[in-house]
């Protein structure tokens, strides 16, 4: 049995029945990392010693018959923006390259309480700004299905690790599609939660009104298990409401498709969509319709404006959030100072930030600073927020007609590394089907639905729900996966020796 290929629920059953131990499971994952990660480059830091120690403690609990949860003893990867006490957390930026947090993020604490075995920190675009992991100071990750292609971004390292069986599950963040797009490119399942469903405390911010946290897993059932563990109110994050947490896992067995009204937003099936991707997404919708769902075309007329809104609001909030990184509290400081030079404070800031931030970060900081500047704030940022309200209202009207929405996740399968690096606008267009959901703060579940005829690359679709509608999305997604086998496919790329 190849233990690294197991899902969470399969691994949990094996641990409970003592078919294998957590140490054996963890060693299988670590062996996979040793074999594949030189090519995939999903991880920026692997904590082999810590992982095996956590696994040994989990085995002691299983031996006593007192596991902490379904996640107890199961290896996990964390995107390198989650603060982890005693382990590097760099946001894959030179300005934080040596930062080791003195505390855990709330979600990290929750997973530790659930018995997580933390294997390591996964690659991401610098401060999560990107769609390909190519802005990481550690270099890009590679798609396990085709090493010449991107695994997506910014949670590309997490998605690649799950797809390459280098962990059983991973956590990522989604600000404009950064969980769902990598999930689609890597043929796995990714859940973007309702804004505020999961605490962001201790997670390095990109754009605070758009950021959300969620799991990347091998199927929807696993996503439900992880969400149950990490969801809920946190007094350290005032955007988390005091709402009950549904039993996401137990709800999966309930009838969910008969009479379910599913909306197909006509704006998402535009000329920007690859025809083969469009057909595979429609085929997925047909599978649900055959089981009793009712398909209905709906309109989200503000969809064409969503990308422009996002790329005003997001850089503006990036600019504000990046102001704290000045080379004094974090980072190595300017190279000139390291060599003994004395600098005026303004010059110190200029050099520290100039050396510490990469090109994409500088681009977004400048865009955001401009949009927030005197004389332009009303014309750009304020106007974008007004249109954002209209986008929210678009979705509200759609959910008066249907229960959930079904749409493509990305316009094409994974693109080649380097293909968009000289054209940032083309890179931003990769998010055309995902950013509106973040602007509206809604949940969305990305699922694999087939492969392209050329290169055999994964293709995905997303289910979108109203606020705090994760249960229904997981029900429909899990049921879809009982009818199809796309989520069971594993990459067969031969790794270089």
ZIHU-V422912 format. One record per helix or strand of 3 or more residues. SS is the DSSP state (H for helix, E for strand). FROM is the first residue (numbers start at 1). TO is the last residue. If there is no record, write none. Layout:
BEGIN
SS,FROM,TO ; SS,FROM,TO
END
This chain:
BEGIN
H,3,5 ; H,8,16 ; H,22,40 ; E,43,46 ; H,48,64 ; E,75,79 ; H,94,96 ; H,106,113 ; E,117,122 ; H,126,128 ; H,156,163 ; E,169,173 ; H,180,186 ; E,189,192 ; E,213,217 ; H,220,230 ; H,250,253 ; E,261,265 ; H,266,268 ; H,275,290 ; E,294,298 ; H,303,322 ; H,335,338 ; H,345,356 ; H,359,372 ; H,378,401 ; E,404,408 ; H,424,431 ; H,435,440 ; E,444,451 ; E,458,464 ; H,470,483 ; H,486,488
END
